[in-house]
Amino acid sequence: MNLEELIEKVASGEIKLHEVEKYTGDKKLATDVRRKALEKKLGISLENIGYYSIDPNQVIGKNIENMIGVVQIPMGVAGPLKINGEYAKGEFYIPLATTEGALVASVNRGCSALTAAGGVKTTIIDDKMTRAPLLKCTDARRAREVARWVEENLEYLQEKAVSKVTKHGKLRGVKPYIVGNNLYLRFEFETGDAMGMNMVTIASEEIMKVIEEHFPDVKYLALSGNLCVDKKPNAMNFINGRGKTIIAEAIIPREIVEKKLKTTPELIAEVNYRKNLVGSAQAGSYGFNAHFANIVGAIFLATGQDEAQITEGSHGITLAEVTPEGDLYISVTMPSLEIGTVGGGTRVATQREALSIMGVAGGGEPAGTNAKKFAEIVAGAVLAGELSLLAAIAAKHLAKAHKELGR
């Protein structure tokens, strides 16, 4: 059949959207057919969705299904930001994909102040990806027996299960939770430069097979028992961490606060205390911060991270206090920053280019170093965003900035 006939059959539903590749033999052409069929059926134009540089043959089947084109988000860059990290050392530019006017400008201002102050100090506290399968046991005592066996046989499970399905994943621990006759096993893995969600999911399923062989009376119910916790606001990750747990901090001399940020260390510290700490406590929030999600979200979209994990990335605490010398100490603590530089959306050409701006595209040597470097840059950018917004609120410049840049 010719192209017009194919478009007509897709528009009428005679050929399903996911079947188009069978008739075209090419994913780029299949993308065009689906888009044109949608235009025909709905009586609309999707001209701009059809403009893109991403190769459908590279992303269909890996990153997207039923592709019709792309959505474009403006990308800006903030920086340079000086980072004195364990992995990120030097000055970096941060790509931010957003449609919120004033965001890039605000982060850029924070970068300027932090760099003038000597830079950001970053410290990685922990690094792990988790998956928590659910087992149904005969009773709580049996659940405890199974949990203890798992805790005592991590090396055995690594050899018999994990190493069969991944070269880079390493089972490093487990935390069992028992509710009645339900056993939740929150496994912790090292995942190298990958964010690792797929890796630990596959590895956890292999572990379940081994457990079932050893305990035939135990029923494996769900690969995720929701104690992982993935893509949901939760206390578990806020307290115990998931992905990278990282702190970024800096001391800003009073002179820089007054000249660059147009306020004082005292006002920033008070706004942070009354807004981010007291206000968030009153709201019952897991985000004791001004806007982690803004910066995390913009970086995630730019670099091909799992956008749903912005949820946990927005968890965290901003602290600000006046030092004995009268300067400003400010820090951000991010317990659950789930990111990677290989796999998933990082394979897409435009997102890989954004990662290359920061020098973190692909795998590091040794494995894991690029993802850790990336985490330090993200945390530094979040600190810049927090500093700038708190200063704008303290100086009562917030509405003015949005009037000038966001309307």
C-alpha positions as CSV (number, residue, x, y, z in Angstrom):
1,M,0.0,0.0,0.0
2,N,1.2,3.6,-0.6
3,L,1.9,6.1,2.1
4,E,-1.5,7.9,1.9
5,E,-3.4,4.6,2.2
6,L,-1.3,3.7,5.3
7,I,-2.0,7.1,6.9
8,E,-5.8,6.6,6.2
9,K,-5.8,3.2,7.7
10,V,-4.0,4.4,10.8
11,A,-6.4,7.4,11.1
12,S,-9.4,5.1,10.9
13,G,-8.0,2.6,13.5
14,E,-7.7,-0.2,11.0
15,I,-4.0,-0.3,11.7
16,K,-3.0,0.4,15.3
17,L,-0.5,3.0,16.3
18,H,2.1,0.5,17.6
19,E,1.8,-1.6,14.3
20,V,3.0,1.1,11.9
21,E,6.6,0.0,11.9
22,K,5.6,-3.3,10.5
23,Y,4.4,-1.5,7.3
24,T,7.1,1.1,7.0
25,G,10.2,-0.8,8.0
26,D,11.7,2.5,9.2
27,K,11.0,4.1,12.6
28,K,11.5,7.7,11.2
29,L,8.8,7.1,8.6
30,A,6.5,5.4,11.1
31,T,6.8,8.5,13.3
32,D,5.7,10.7,10.4
33,V,2.8,8.4,9.5
34,R,1.5,8.4,13.1
35,R,1.7,12.2,13.3
36,K,0.0,12.7,9.9
37,A,-2.7,10.2,10.8
38,L,-3.4,12.1,14.0
39,E,-3.6,15.4,12.1
40,K,-6.0,13.8,9.7
41,K,-8.2,12.3,12.4
42,L,-8.3,15.3,14.7
43,G,-8.3,18.1,12.0
44,I,-5.3,19.8,13.5
45,S,-1.7,20.8,12.6
46,L,1.2,19.2,14.4
47,E,3.9,21.0,12.3
48,N,6.1,22.1,15.2
49,I,6.0,18.7,16.9
50,G,7.4,17.3,13.6
51,Y,10.6,19.5,13.7
52,Y,13.4,17.6,15.5
53,S,17.0,16.3,15.3
54,I,16.5,13.2,17.5
55,D,16.7,10.0,15.4
56,P,13.6,7.9,16.0
57,N,15.6,4.8,15.0
58,Q,17.7,5.3,18.1
59,V,15.0,6.1,20.7
60,I,11.9,4.0,19.7
61,G,11.9,0.8,21.6
62,K,14.4,2.2,24.2
63,N,13.0,5.6,25.3
64,I,9.6,6.0,23.6
65,E,6.7,4.2,22.0
66,N,4.2,5.4,19.4
67,M,6.5,8.3,18.6
68,I,4.9,11.3,16.7
69,G,7.7,13.9,17.1
70,V,9.1,15.9,20.1
71,V,8.1,18.6,22.5
72,Q,10.7,21.3,22.6
73,I,11.6,23.1,25.9
74,P,13.8,26.2,25.8
75,M,17.2,25.5,27.4
76,G,19.4,28.1,29.1
77,V,22.7,27.9,30.9
78,A,23.7,29.3,34.2
79,G,27.3,29.8,35.5
80,P,30.1,29.5,35.7
81,L,29.8,28.0,39.2
82,K,32.9,27.1,41.1
83,I,32.6,23.7,42.9
84,N,35.1,22.4,45.4
85,G,33.9,18.8,45.4
86,E,35.3,15.3,45.9
87,Y,34.6,14.6,42.2
88,A,33.6,18.0,40.6
89,K,36.5,20.4,40.8
90,G,36.6,23.7,38.9
91,E,34.0,25.9,37.2
92,F,31.0,24.5,35.5
93,Y,28.1,25.7,33.4
94,I,24.7,24.2,34.2
95,P,22.1,23.5,31.5
96,L,18.5,24.2,32.5
97,A,15.5,23.3,30.4
98,T,12.4,25.3,31.5
99,T,9.6,27.6,30.4
100,E,9.6,29.5,33.7
101,G,11.0,33.0,33.1
102,A,13.4,34.3,35.7
103,L,14.6,30.8,36.8
104,V,17.8,30.7,34.8
105,A,18.5,34.3,35.7
106,S,18.0,33.6,39.4
107,V,20.3,30.5,39.4
108,N,22.9,32.5,37.4
109,R,22.9,35.2,40.1
110,G,23.4,32.6,42.8
111,C,26.3,31.1,40.8
112,S,27.9,34.5,40.6
113,A,27.7,35.1,44.3
114,L,28.9,31.6,45.2
115,T,31.8,31.7,42.8
116,A,32.9,35.2,44.0
117,A,32.8,33.7,47.6
118,G,35.3,31.0,46.6
119,G,32.8,28.3,45.5
120,V,30.7,25.5,46.8
121,K,31.9,22.7,48.9
122,T,30.1,19.4,48.2
123,T,30.1,16.2,50.2
124,I,28.5,12.9,49.1
125,I,27.1,11.1,52.2
126,D,25.7,8.0,50.6
127,D,25.1,6.4,47.2
128,K,22.6,3.6,46.7
129,M,19.6,2.6,44.6
130,T,16.9,0.6,46.3
131,R,14.1,-1.9,45.4
132,A,11.8,-3.4,48.0
133,P,10.0,-6.6,46.9
134,L,7.0,-7.9,48.9
135,L,6.8,-11.5,50.2
136,K,3.7,-13.0,51.9
137,C,4.7,-15.4,54.7
138,T,2.6,-17.7,56.8
139,D,3.1,-15.5,59.9
140,A,5.3,-12.8,61.4
141,R,7.7,-15.3,62.9
142,R,8.3,-17.0,59.5
143,A,8.8,-13.5,58.0
144,R,11.5,-12.8,60.6
145,E,13.2,-16.1,59.7
146,V,13.3,-15.3,56.0
147,A,14.6,-11.8,56.7
148,R,17.4,-13.0,58.9
149,W,18.4,-15.6,56.2
150,V,18.5,-12.8,53.6
151,E,20.6,-10.6,55.9
152,E,23.1,-13.4,56.5
153,N,23.4,-14.4,52.8
154,L,24.0,-11.2,50.9
155,E,27.2,-12.5,49.3
156,Y,25.4,-15.7,48.2
157,L,22.6,-13.7,46.7
158,Q,25.1,-11.5,44.9
159,E,26.7,-14.6,43.4
160,K,23.6,-16.6,42.6
161,A,21.3,-13.8,41.5
162,V,22.7,-10.3,41.0
163,S,25.9,-11.2,39.1
164,K,23.8,-13.2,36.6
165,V,22.0,-10.2,35.3
166,T,24.4,-7.2,35.8
167,K,28.1,-6.4,35.6
168,H,27.9,-3.1,37.4
169,G,25.2,-3.8,40.0
170,K,26.4,-4.9,43.5
171,L,24.1,-5.8,46.4
172,R,25.5,-4.1,49.4
173,G,22.7,-4.4,52.0
174,V,19.1,-5.0,52.9
175,K,16.7,-3.5,55.4
176,P,13.7,-5.8,56.2
177,Y,10.3,-4.4,57.3
178,I,7.6,-6.8,58.7
179,V,4.0,-5.8,58.8
180,G,1.8,-8.8,60.0
181,N,2.7,-11.6,57.7
182,N,4.1,-9.3,55.0
183,L,7.8,-9.1,54.5
184,Y,9.3,-6.1,52.7
185,L,13.0,-6.4,51.7
186,R,14.5,-3.0,50.9
187,F,17.6,-4.0,49.0
188,E,20.4,-1.5,48.5
189,F,22.6,-1.6,45.4
190,E,25.6,0.1,44.0
191,T,24.9,0.9,40.3
192,G,28.0,2.7,38.9
193,D,27.2,5.6,36.6
194,A,23.6,4.5,35.9
195,M,20.7,5.8,37.9
196,G,20.1,2.1,38.2
197,M,16.4,1.6,38.6
198,N,16.1,-0.9,35.8
199,M,19.3,-2.6,37.0
200,V,18.1,-3.2,40.5
201,T,14.6,-4.2,39.4
202,I,16.0,-7.0,37.3
203,A,18.5,-8.0,40.0
204,S,15.8,-8.0,42.7
205,E,13.6,-10.3,40.6
206,E,16.5,-12.8,40.4
207,I,16.9,-12.6,44.2
208,M,13.2,-13.4,44.6
209,K,13.7,-16.6,42.6
210,V,16.5,-17.7,44.9
211,I,14.4,-16.9,48.0
212,E,11.5,-18.9,46.7
213,E,13.7,-21.9,46.1
214,H,14.9,-21.8,49.7
215,F,11.4,-21.0,51.2
216,P,8.7,-22.8,49.1
217,D,6.0,-21.7,51.6
218,V,6.8,-18.0,51.0
219,K,4.8,-16.3,48.3
220,Y,6.5,-13.6,46.2
221,L,3.7,-11.1,45.5
222,A,5.2,-7.9,44.1
223,L,8.6,-6.8,42.8
224,S,7.9,-3.4,44.3
225,G,6.2,-3.2,47.7
226,N,6.4,0.6,47.7
227,L,9.1,0.8,50.4
228,C,11.7,1.5,47.7
229,V,10.3,4.3,47.5
230,D,10.1,5.4,43.8
231,K,8.5,8.6,42.5
232,K,6.3,9.4,45.5
233,P,6.7,11.9,48.4
234,N,7.8,9.8,51.3
235,A,9.6,9.9,54.7
236,M,11.6,6.7,53.9
237,N,13.8,8.4,51.3
238,F,13.9,11.7,53.3
239,I,15.4,9.9,56.3
240,N,17.3,6.9,54.8
241,G,18.2,8.3,51.4
242,R,18.0,6.9,47.9
243,G,20.3,7.6,45.0
244,K,22.9,10.2,46.0
245,T,22.6,11.7,49.5
246,I,24.6,14.9,49.2
247,I,25.3,18.2,50.9
248,A,26.4,21.5,49.2
249,E,27.5,24.4,51.4
250,A,29.3,27.7,51.3
251,I,30.2,30.8,53.3
252,I,29.3,34.0,51.6
253,P,31.2,37.1,52.9
254,R,28.9,39.9,54.1
255,E,30.2,42.2,51.5
256,I,29.2,39.9,48.7
257,V,25.7,39.4,50.2
258,E,25.2,43.1,50.4
259,K,26.6,44.1,47.0
260,K,25.6,41.2,44.8
261,L,22.4,40.0,46.6
262,K,21.2,43.4,47.9
263,T,20.4,42.2,51.4
264,T,22.1,41.0,54.6
265,P,23.1,37.6,56.1
266,E,20.7,38.3,59.0
267,L,17.7,38.8,56.7
268,I,18.5,35.7,54.6
269,A,18.9,33.6,57.7
270,E,15.6,34.8,59.2
271,V,13.6,34.4,56.0
272,N,15.0,30.8,55.7
273,Y,14.1,30.0,59.3
274,R,10.6,31.4,59.2
275,K,9.7,30.3,55.6
276,N,11.6,27.1,54.8
277,L,11.7,25.6,58.3
278,V,8.7,26.9,60.2
279,G,6.5,27.3,57.2
280,S,7.3,23.9,55.8
281,A,6.8,22.3,59.2
282,Q,3.3,23.9,59.5
283,A,2.6,22.6,55.9
284,G,3.7,19.0,56.8
285,S,6.1,19.3,53.8
286,Y,9.0,17.0,53.0
287,G,10.7,19.9,51.3
288,F,12.2,22.3,53.9
289,N,13.5,24.4,51.1
290,A,12.5,27.3,48.8
291,H,12.5,25.6,45.4
292,F,14.8,22.5,45.0
293,A,12.3,21.2,42.5
294,N,12.8,24.1,40.1
295,I,16.5,23.5,39.6
296,V,16.3,19.7,39.8
297,G,13.4,19.6,37.3
298,A,15.2,21.9,34.8
299,I,18.4,19.9,35.0
300,F,16.5,16.6,34.8
301,L,14.7,17.6,31.6
302,A,17.9,18.9,30.1
303,T,19.9,15.8,30.7
304,G,17.5,12.9,30.2
305,Q,16.9,11.9,33.8
306,D,13.7,10.2,35.0
307,E,11.4,13.3,35.4
308,A,9.1,11.5,37.9
309,Q,12.0,11.3,40.3
310,I,12.0,15.1,40.6
311,T,9.6,14.2,43.4
312,E,12.3,12.8,45.6
313,G,14.9,15.2,44.3
314,S,12.8,18.1,45.8
315,H,13.1,16.6,49.3
316,G,15.6,18.3,51.4
317,I,16.6,21.0,53.9
318,T,18.1,24.5,53.4
319,L,20.0,25.9,56.3
320,A,21.2,29.5,56.6
321,E,22.9,31.2,59.6
322,V,25.2,34.1,60.4
323,T,28.7,33.1,61.2
324,P,30.6,34.6,64.3
325,E,32.4,36.8,61.7
326,G,29.1,38.1,60.4
327,D,29.1,36.3,57.1
328,L,26.4,34.0,55.7
329,Y,26.7,30.2,56.0
330,I,24.2,28.4,53.7
331,S,23.7,24.7,52.8
332,V,21.4,22.4,51.1
333,T,21.0,18.7,52.2
334,M,19.6,16.5,49.4
335,P,18.8,13.0,50.7
336,S,17.4,11.5,47.5
337,L,19.0,12.7,44.3
338,E,18.4,9.9,41.8
339,I,20.5,10.5,38.7
340,G,22.8,8.9,36.2
341,T,25.1,9.6,33.2
342,V,24.5,6.4,31.3
343,G,21.3,4.6,30.3
344,G,17.7,5.8,30.0
345,G,17.2,9.2,28.6
346,T,20.9,10.1,28.8
347,R,21.3,8.1,25.5
348,V,19.2,10.7,23.6
349,A,21.5,12.9,21.5
350,T,20.3,16.3,22.8
351,Q,20.3,15.2,26.4
352,R,23.8,13.7,26.0
353,E,25.0,17.1,24.7
354,A,23.6,18.8,27.8
355,L,25.6,16.3,30.0
356,S,28.7,17.1,27.9
357,I,28.4,20.8,28.9
358,M,29.2,19.6,32.4
359,G,31.8,17.1,31.3
360,V,29.8,14.1,32.7
361,A,28.4,12.4,29.6
362,G,28.8,8.6,29.6
363,G,30.6,6.4,32.0
364,G,33.3,7.5,34.3
365,E,36.6,5.8,35.1
366,P,36.4,4.2,37.5
367,A,32.6,3.4,37.2
368,G,30.4,5.7,39.2
369,T,32.7,8.8,39.2
370,N,30.8,10.6,36.5
371,A,27.4,10.2,38.2
372,K,29.0,11.4,41.5
373,K,30.5,14.4,39.7
374,F,27.1,15.2,38.2
375,A,25.5,15.0,41.6
376,E,27.9,17.5,43.0
377,I,27.1,19.9,40.1
378,V,23.4,19.5,40.6
379,A,23.7,20.1,44.4
380,G,25.8,23.2,43.7
381,A,23.2,24.5,41.3
382,V,20.4,23.9,43.8
383,L,22.4,25.9,46.4
384,A,22.7,28.7,43.9
385,G,19.0,28.7,43.3
386,E,18.2,28.6,47.0
387,L,20.6,31.5,47.8
388,S,19.3,33.7,45.0
389,L,15.6,33.1,45.8
390,L,16.0,33.7,49.5
391,A,17.9,36.9,48.8
392,A,15.2,38.1,46.4
393,I,12.5,37.4,49.1
394,A,14.6,39.1,51.8
395,A,15.2,42.1,49.6
396,K,11.5,42.0,48.4
397,H,12.6,41.7,44.7
398,L,10.7,38.5,43.9
399,A,7.6,40.1,42.3
400,K,9.8,42.6,40.5
401,A,11.9,39.9,38.9
402,H,8.9,37.9,37.7
403,K,7.3,41.1,36.3
404,E,10.4,41.8,34.3
405,L,11.4,38.2,33.2
406,G,8.4,36.0,33.7
407,R,5.5,37.8,32.0
